[in-house]
Every structure is written in structure tokens, then in C-alpha cells.
Amino acid sequence: MFDIQEELKKLPQKPGVYLMHDKNDAIIYVGKAVSLRNRVRQYFRPSHNEGLKKDQMVRQIERFEYIITDSELEALILECNLIKEHRPKYNTMLRDDKTYPYIRVTLGEDFPRVLFSRQMKKDKSRYFGPYTSAGAVKDTIELIQKICTLRTCSRSLPKDIGKERPCLNYHIHQCMAPCQGNISKEDYRRQIGKALEFLNGNYQPVVKELEEKMQAASQDMNFEKAIEYRELLKAVKQIAQKQKITSSDQEDKDIIAVAADEEDAVVQVFFVRDGRLIGRDHFHVNIGGGESARAQILATFLKQFYAGTPFIPRELMIQEEIEEAEVIGEWLSQKRGQKVYLRVPKKGTKEKLVELAAQNAAMVLAQDKEKIKREEGRTIGALKEIGKLLNLEDIKRVEAYDISNISGFETVGSMVVYEKGKPKRSDYRKFKLRTVAGPDDYGSMYEVLTRRFSHGMKEQKELKERNLENDYGSFTRFPDLIMMDGGKGQVNIALRVLQELGLHIPVCGMVKDDNHRTRGLYYHNQEIPIDRHGEGFKLITRIQDEAHRFAIEYHRSLRSKEQVHSVLDDIPGIGAARRKALMRTFQSLEEIREADIEKLSGIPAMNERAARAVYEFFHRARIEEGEQL
């Protein structure tokens, strides 16, 4: 038994990382401390208040453990690794997991290439980026290859010179074919130098060269070539315009700001490389307990984001001062191999850039709130519309059922679950019918519902006996509303099952018209029309379609895998060939049951002995089990 108060006394006055565990031994929070004794004890002081979510977290702590480190910096690194590994519930978590594209120039090769890369490795290549748009990177590489006529192949040069024919790029004048020895290493390097100048933002030489070539081609009446140069020139100018100059210091820096409300936060990052703003991106952050202050969100973001990115710029411009600035700066400097500066600009252009990043973050956060509001209209709002139609309040969980079969063979049932208007696929269930023979949808639905709720009642009883009423098994939670795929008949079947089991759950039917489109709900012995333009109607249609899809897919998977177990498989002497022959001849199991021996023996692949086995099987089953088969 873990005694928290006793263990608190054993905490050392040393830096380290602490991990909080719940009753299931899951890690729910990871933190670091300069003094483990002082920090961890704070959580369990009655007067201590770190916010509602942190208080909720503390109430769930069953035990804690800690790891001692030699310094706060080591604790910071370890904290980052553990959060990334365990993704605890109450830590502020970065939801995005992005890798950014780079442009890689393979200067380690005799005839270098310009390539797209998602990683920056320690090799002889030169990397440009990271960029935020993979499409823009690919367009830039394609443009450079056209302007500088560089190779794109992976041949090992000069070893493979002359071994194979030149590729298509040579014939369309987009490569100088170094693979054929058509250009010397020195001349090719000059072209690579031109590409490097372009990537460094010096576009003027390329622009001037293209303008001269365009004019020369026009004077020579080679208008097709002139148009080609004109299009290249236009593409270069477009790229040049995108590279907005933000400073003249030619430094790499990231500009970081955050916007937050009570539940969510958005961090905006502007990427400045060689003094140029090359792109921007935003990141959604789940706010953990007690970490809603902007400075805390910024500190958490810095630790998690730069723990996973291969490139760390020389300077990070942040929105406001953070408590861990010194230790985070030291950690980033170690990762980069050079000094990294964390600065909070107070005036001038840099301050305006941080302010611009903050405005962008606030805009994204507001837009996402609107998106969430619209989504709630489609889900929770739609449930409220349905509840109003049926005069029901607080509908959260809806279950819908459907049956699928082919002429009564291999009948299956499906149960789909929607919670708060969204599908909860982990609670979906499939049923393979055991007692119903033939195309009997009512009988099939009776079996499915009886099995579902009987099993749920059994689970509830077992959990109650073990004092685990708050835990949930697969069938333990009952719906607030049952929706049947059909009208009066299907609803009455459900009501019959519930009555027999002593349950009281509202049941309605999703009624379709002659064109198989939803037209209304059947509830309390009357059909209720629905506004076809309302969100409630759209949700009902989605639920009905999902129940049907789930049943059909299950039925199809059983057939395709030949895993369906038919009643016929239980008859001695009836193998796959005879079972298929019976299924081709008769429309249902009921017809097979009613056939006499003479009729059965007349089927191809059947003889009198097999026919007698089929006949006796069904008649014995009828005597022993009544009409259930």
C-alpha cells in the first residue's frame, strides 16, 4: 500500500522529474523540479491552489515516483522525453506531429543535386529551410532544375559516366547530361553556385539572365523559346515576392506567440531564415491543469517542439518572459552546438513581428472556436432537435440497429453507437444470428436486442457485485434512445424485448419512403414528420446509413473470407459442395426444411444417403428445439 504522506517525507532536496500515477497505474502527469521535495509537496497542501484541472488531477493520484538528476537542465530533457513517451492526461500536450520540408543540395557529390528532404542530417549537404509548404518546396526545386539544368538522377558519378543512355531530361533540355561527360565538374559546380545564390535569396542574377535570353530568343523569332523564358521569369519573380525581408542581420530566428482562452490555446510560429520570413505555422495545444498562463504555455511549447525538430535557429523571439528561460536556453544551445538566445523584444520591428504572430494566433483560435460551434450544431444541436421532436431531454447516447442477409442465409446484425452526436466506433458491435433461420428480420432483431441487453444487464450485475459501478464493460452502458431501422414492426419488437427484460428505454423508428429516403420518426404509435433541412434530420440520416453500412460490411467480410458458419455445416455428410448445391436450389433454409427426401436427392451433388441426412437433421431439430431453427 502506497502511503502518500509517508512517501512525501522521503523526497530529496535535489533536482529531478516526478511522475504521478492514478488507480490504474497510468501516468497522468509528468513534471520537473529544482527541488523535488518542495515541488511535489505543494500538490498535497490543503491551502495550495493551482487551478481546477490540477485539483482534479491531484484527487486521482494514487502514487508517485521520481527520478533524481544532477542538474535542472538534465531534469528538463528528461521531462520532455517522458511527456513525449507517455503523453499524460494532465500535461499540456502539443497535438501536432509535423515534419517540415527542406531543400537539400548534395555538395558531398562530385555532381551535386537539389533534392526535397524531410530530415536534416549531419552530412556534407547544405540544407535550406525548414519551409511550411511542401508544394512550394517542390515548385522551387523544379524551377531551379530548369534554370540551372541540373541532374535529378541517382547515378554514381563520375563512376557511371557513359554506362547508360541519358534520360528524358537531357532530351528536353532540362539536364546537361553529366552522366555522358557533356559537362566538366568545374562548369557543373558553377551551375550549382548559381542555384545556391538563388536559394540564398539573390534572385537578381537569375532574373537578369532570363530577361537577356528571352529578348535574344524574341529577336531570333524563336517565340516558343521566348515564351518558355518568360514563364520561368514569372515563376522566379513570384518566389522572390514570397521571401519577405524582415531584417538585415541575415540571421535565423523563430518568432513565437500564443493566444489562449480557458480551454484551448494556439501557438503561432514565424520562421525567419537568413533574415527572410519563409513561412509560418500554428499549433494547437491542449491546456493541462493550472497551465493556462501564456508564459507557461510558451515554456511547455518550447520544450516539446524543439525536442523533436532537427533545426534550432540562433534566436527565439518570444511574447513574454518565461521562468525557465535560462535553463531552456542552455538546453537549446547544447542541441544546436552554438549559443541560442531567447529574447522578448520591447520595441521596433521585432516587437511588431511578435505582435503580428500573436494576432495570427488569436485569429486562428477564434476561427477554430467558430468551427467547433458549427460542429456542435451538427452533433449536440442535432440531438437537441431530435429530443424536442420526441419530447425527450438530455439525449447523449443513441444506439441504432440493422439486419443484413441474403435470402435468409448468413444473417447478421449490427449495433452502432452515437455519443453527443458523434459515432463512437469503439462501442460498435456485430451479431452473428444463432436461432433464426430464413429471411426473418423481426426474429433476427428480437435475437440481437435480447442478446445485447441481456449481456448488458449481466455485466452491470457483475460490476455491482464487485463495487465497480462506475466502470464500463462493452455492453454496460445503456442508451438514452434506441433508433430502429424501420417503422411500427421494428419498434414493437424492441419494445417487446425491453418489456420482457424490465427495461425502460425510449424507442423510435427511422421510417423511409418508397425511394428509401428517411421521411420521419415513428414514436408512440404515430409518425412524426421531420424538417428535411434541419440538423436533426441530417443526423438521423447519418445514423441510419451508418447502421446499414456496418451490417453490410460485416456480412460482406464473412462471405468474402468464407468464414460464415451455416446450419448446413452441422449436418453429417454435407460438405462445401453439397451445401452450395442446396443454397443454389432453395431460396431459404425454410424451403430446405420442408423438402422431402425425394426432392433433396434430385439435387446435383446429392445422393439418397445425403438427402436422408439433411431431412433427418431438420426433423430432429424440430422435435428437440421446437421451431427456433
N, C-alpha and C positions, 0 to 999 in steps of 0.2 A: 504494500500500500504506500503510495507516494504522499508524504506529508509536506504540503507546500510550505507551511510556516517553519518547519524544521530545516527544509532544504534552503530556504532563504537565508538562514543563519550561516550556511556553508559557502555562500557566494564569495569569491575572492575580489580583492580590490585591484583588479587587473583588466586591461582591455580584452575584448573578445566579442563573440557572437552568441546570442541566445535564441533558442527555438522553442516556441510554445506548441503543446500538443493538446488535442481535445480527447473526449472519452473513447473515440475510435482509434486513437494514437496517430491521427492525421496531423501534420504540421499546419497550423493555421496562421502563424506569424513568425517572421524572422527579423531580428533587429541587431544592431551593433551598439557597443557602448565603450566609452573610455574607461569606465568603472562598472563592471558587471554588477557588483553589489548595490551600488547606488541606483542604477537604472532599473534593474529587474524588480527591486523592492518597491519602486514607485508605483508599479501597476497594482499592487495589493494593499496600498494605503487607502483607508476609507475616505479620506479627505481629498484624495488625488482625482483630478478630472481631466481626461484627455479627449472628451467627446463621446457622443452616444455610441458610435460604432466600436470605439476602443473599449468602452464599458461592456458592450455585448461580447466582445472577444474575450475579455477577462473572465466573464462568467462561464465561458466554455472551457477554460484552461483546466486540464486535469493534472498535467505535469509539465515541467520544462527541463531543458538540458542546455548546456553551454559549452563553448569551445574557447579556450584561452589562446590569445595571440600575443606576440611580442610588442606589437605597436598598433595604434589606431588605423594606420594605413593597411596593415595586414587584415584587420577586422573588416575594413571597408571592402576589400577584394573578396574576402570570404563571404561576406553578406551578399554581395552581388551574385556570386556563384550559387549560393544556396537558394536565393529567391528564384533564380532562373531555373534551377533544378526542380524545386518543389512547388513553385507557383502558389504560395499560401493565400488563403481566402482573404485575410485582412491586411495584406500588404498592398500598397499602391502598385498596380501592375500595368506595364506597358503592353497594350493589346496588339500592337502592330509587330510583325516579324519580317522586316523588309531587308533585302539586299539591294544595294544601289549599283547601277552600271558604271563602268569606267571605260575609257579608251586606252588601249594598251599598244604601245609602239615597241616592238621586239628588237631593241637596239643590240641585244646579245647575238643576233644573227648577222651573217655577212650581208644578206639582202633582207633588211627588216620589213615587217608587215605592220599594218594598222588594224587592230582587232577589237572586237567587243569582249568585255570581260565583266564578270560579276564578283571577282576577287582581286585583291591587290597583294601579290606575293613578293617576297624578298628575292628578286632575280635581277637580271641586267636590263629588264624592260623599263620603260618610262610610262607612268600612268597619269592620266588626266581625269579629273572628276573628284568625288562622285557626282553624277548627274541624277536628276529626278525623273527624267523621261527616257525610257529605253528606246522608244521610237525616234526621238531626237538624236540620240547617240548613233543609232544605225544610219539615219539620214546623213549625219555628219561624216561618218566613216565612208559611206558610199560616195559622197561628194569629194572627199579627199582623194579617194582612189581614182576618181575620174579626172580630177585636176592634175594629180601628180603621176598618174598612170603606174600605180604600184601593184605588186603582185598580191594575190589573195590565196594562192595555193599553199599547201603544207609540204612541198617538196624540200628535201635537204640540199641546199645549195651552198657552195658550188659543187658538191659531190655528185649531184644528179644532173648536172648540165649536159644537155644533148641526149639524155637517155630516153625521153619521151617527147611526143609532139607537143607544141604549145597549145594551151587551152583556148576556149572561145574568146576570152577577154582580149587576147592578143589580136585576134582577127577582127574584133570590133573596136580596136584601137584604145582599149582601156588598160592595157598592160604592155610593158616594153619587152616582155619575154626574157628576163634574166636567165630563165631555165634553158634558153638556147644560146646564151652567151652574146645576146644582142646589145647588151649594155655593160659597161665596166662597173666594178664595185664602187669606184670613186664617183662616177656620174650618177649611179643609183643613190649613193649617200647624199648627193646634192638635192635630189628629189625628196629624200626623207627629211632633209633640213628644211625644205620648203613646207612640208607637212607639219613639222614641229613648230615652225613660225606661225602657221595658221592656227594650230591648237593653242598656242600661247596668246592668241588674240591679235596677232599682227596680220590683219587681212589686206592691208593696202597693196603689198607687192602682188598678191594673187589677183586682186581686183584690176590693177594696172595691166598685168599680163593678159588677162582675159579680154579686157577692153581693146588692147592692141590686136590680139588675134581676131576678135570679132570684126574690127574695122578692116583688117587685111583680107579676111575672107569675103567681106562685103565688096571690097574694091575688085577682088578677083572674080566677082559674080558667083561665088560659091555660097549661095544663100542658105543652103541646108546646113552647112558648117557654121555659118554666121548665127543661125538660129540656135544651134547647139551651144555655142559660146554664150549667147545671150541668156539662155536658160540657166547655165552654170553660174553666170554673173549674178542673176537674180537670186539664186539659191544662196550664194556667198553673202550677199547683202542682207538677206533675211536672217541668216545665222549671226552676222555681225550685229544686227539690231537687237537680237535676243541677249547678247552679252552686255548687260548694262554695267557701266563703270560705277563702282561705289566708293572707291578710294584710290589714291595714287601710290599707296605704300606697297602694292603688289604682294600683299600678304594673304595667307589662307586663314579664314575665320568662319565660325558659325555664329549666327545671331539667333538667340533663343528667348522666347517669351511665352507666357501661359495665360489662358483665360479659364476661369473656373466658376462653378456655382456650387450648390450644396452637395450634388451627387456626382457630377462629371467634370472633366477638365480636358482641354485641348492644348497641346504644346505645339507652337509654330517654330520651325527652324528655317532660316535663310542660309543657304550655302554660298559662301564667297570664296572663290579660288583665284589666286593671282590678282587679287583686287577687283574681281568681277563677280557680280551676282549671277551664278549659273543656274539657280533654281531654288525652289522652296518646297517644303513638305510639312504636313501636320500629322500629329499622333494623338490618338485618343487614350486617355488614362483613366483607369478605374480608381477612384479615390478610396484609400483604405481608412481605417478608423483613426480619427484625430489628425489626419494629414491633409486637411483641406486648405491650409495656408499656401499661398503661391510659392513662398521660399522653400517650403517642404516639398512641394510637387516638383519644383525645379531641381532640387538636390537629388530626389529619387530618380527623376528622368535622366539626369547627367550620368548617374552611376549605372543605370540599366542600359541606356542607349550606347554609351561609349565602351561598355564592357563587351559589346557584340559587334562593333563596327571596325573594319580594318584600318580606316584612316582617321587620324585625330589631327585637327588643324592646330596651328600655333596659338590661336587666340579664340576664346569663347566669350562672346559678349552676351551677358545675361541681364534680365529685367531688374533684379534687385539682389541685395546681399544675401548670401546663404551662410548658415553657421559652419558648414563643413568645407568652406571654400579652400582653406589651406590644405587639408588632407586630400580632397578631391583633386586639387591642382597637382599635388605631389604624385598621386597615383597616375594621373593622365600623363605627366611628364615621363614617368617610368615606362609607360606603354609606348609613348611616341619616341622616346630616346632623346628628346630635346625638351627644353623648358616650355610648358604650356601655361598661358596666362588666362585667368578668369577675371573679367573686368565688368564693372557696371558703369556704362557711360552716363555722364551727368549733363553734357551739353553738346551742341554741334550736330554734325551729320550722323555720327554713330548713335547718339541718343534718339534721333528721329527714326533711324533704321530699327532700333529696338521697339520704339513706339509703333512703327508700321507692322512689325511682326506681331505685337500684342493685338492690334486692331484686326489683323487677319485671323488670329486665334479666336477672338471674340465673335467674328463673323461666322467662322466655321461652327463654333459651339451653338450659336443662335440658329444656324441653318439645320444643324443636327437635331436641335430641340423641335423644330418645326416638322422634321421628318419623323421623329418619334411620335409627335402629336397626330400626324396623319396615320401612322401605323396603328396607334391606339384606336383611331376611328375605325380602322378595318378589323380590329380584333375585339378589344374590350367594348368599344362603342357598338359594334355589331351584336355582341352578346346582349347588351342592354336593350337593343331594338327587339331582339327575339324574346327577351324576358317581358318586355312591355306587351308584345302581342299575346303571350301566353299568360300574362298576369302572374309572372314569377319574378322573384327578387334574388339578386346576388348569385347569378349563374356563373360558376367558374369552370367546372369540368363537365364536358359533354362527351358521351360515348355514342358512336353510330355503328350499325351492324349491317352486313350484307352477306348473301349466299351466292356461290358460284358453282355450277355443274354443267355437264354436257349430257343431256338426256338422262339425268339421274345418276350417271357414273361419276365416281370420284368427287362427291360433293364436299365442298369446303366452306368454311365461314370465316368472316373477318370482323375484327373489332378495332376501330380507330378511335383515338382519344384526342380531344382538343382541350387545352387548358388556357384560359384567358384569351381565347380566340385563336390560339396558335397550335399547330399539330405537335403533340408530344409523342414522338415516334418510339421512344423507349418503352412506352406503355401499350403500344400496338400488340395485338395478339392474333394468332391464327388457330383455327379449329379444323381438325380432320374428323368428319362425321363418323360416328360409331354405330348408331342404332337405326338410321333412316336409310331405306332403300327406295330407289326411284326418284323422280323429279318432284319431291315434296318439300317446297320451300317453307311452308308453315311448320311441318315436322322438324325440318332442319334448324329453323330458327328457334324452335322450342328447345331443342337439344343444346344449341350454342348458348342461349341465355341461361338455361338451367345450370350448365357446367360452369359458366363464368361466375354467376352469383353464389352458387353453392360453394365453389372453391374460395371465393372471397370471404364468405361467412366463416368458413373453416379456418382461413388464415387469421381473421380477426379474433376468433376464439382462442387460437393458439397464442397469439401475441398478448392477449389479455391475461391468459393464464401465467404468462412469463413476465407480466407487468411491463410490457413493451408497447403500450397502446399508441405511442407517438411514432413508432417505426412503421414502415410500409413495405408490404410484400407486393408481388406482381399484380394481385387482384384485390388487395386490401381496400384501396380507396374506391368508394362508390361514386357514381356521377351525380351531378345536380340535375341532369336532364339526359334522358335516353332518346335518341333520334333514330327511328326505323326507316329503312329504305322502302317505303310503301305507304299504303293508307290504312283503312279500318282493320283489315285482316291481320296485318303485321303488328299493329298497335295492340290488338286484342290478345295476340299470342304473348307479347311482352307483359301485358297486364296480368295475364293468367299465371305466368311464371312468378312474377313478383308477389301475387296474392298467395300462391302456394308456399312461397318461402317466407311470407310475412314481412315483406319489404314495401316501403312506400317511396317510390321514386317517380317523378313526372315522366310521362312517355308521350311523344308526339310522332306523327308520321310525316315523311317528306314526300308529298304527293306530286306525281308528274302528269303532264298532259299527254295527248296522243303522239306528240312529237318527241316524247321522252325528255321534256324540259320541265324543271321544277315550277309548279304553279301555286302551291300553297302548303300549309301545315294542317294536319288532321289532329285535333286535340279536343278531348271531352266530347267525343261523338259529333263533332262538326268540323267542317273545313274552313280554315281561316285564310283569307287571301293575303298576299304579301306585296308590298311595293317593290316592283322589279328593279327599281333604280336605287334602292336603299342598300346600305352596307350589310344589314341583316340578311337580306335575300342573297347577296353575294357570298356571305359566309356559309349559309345553308347549302348553296350550290357546291362550294368547295368541299364541305364535309361529305356531301353525297357522292361527289366524284371521287374523293379520296377513299371512301369505304369501298366503292366499286373497284377502283384501281387495285387496292390492296388485295381484295379477294381474287380478282382475275390473275394478278401476278403470281399469287401463291398457287393457284390452280395450274397455271401455265408451267411454273417451275416443277411441280410434281410430275406433270405429263412429260416435259422435256427430259427430265432426269430418269424417267421410268421408275419413279420411287413410289407410285401410288399402289397401295395395298387394297385390292378389291376383295369383296366377299367370295368371289370365284376362286381366289388363290387358296382358300381354305378347303376346297373340295379335293379329296384324294384322286389322283389320276388326271387332274386338269392342269396342264402346263400353260405356258405363254401362248402357244399356237392355238390350242383349243379355246382359251379364254378370249383371244382376239376374234376367233370364228363366232363364238356366242355373241360377242358385243356387236359384230357386224350384222348378224342376223336379226337380233332382237333390239327393240328400241329402249328397253329398260329392264332392270332386274325383276320387276313385277311380271313382265311377259315371260321371262325365263322360268320364274317360279310356277307360272300357270301352264307351261308347256308339258305335254305328256312325253313318255319315253320314245314313242314312235317319231314324234316331231323332232325331238332332240337328236335322235340317231340319224336323221336325214341331213344333218348339217355336215358340210365338208370338214374333215379332220376329226369327226366324232364317230365312234362305233357304239354298239349297243351297251357294252360294259361302261363306257364313259358316260353315255346318256343316262344309264341307270344310277350311276354315282351322283350325277347332278340332281336328278329327280329325288332320290332318297335324301340327299343333303338338305334340300329346301323343305321337304315334308317333315323331316326330323326336327329341323329348326323351328318349324311352325308349331309342332307339338310341344317342344321343350321351352320355347321362348315366346310363344304367342305370335302376334302379328308384328312384333317390333322389327323383324328382319324384312 
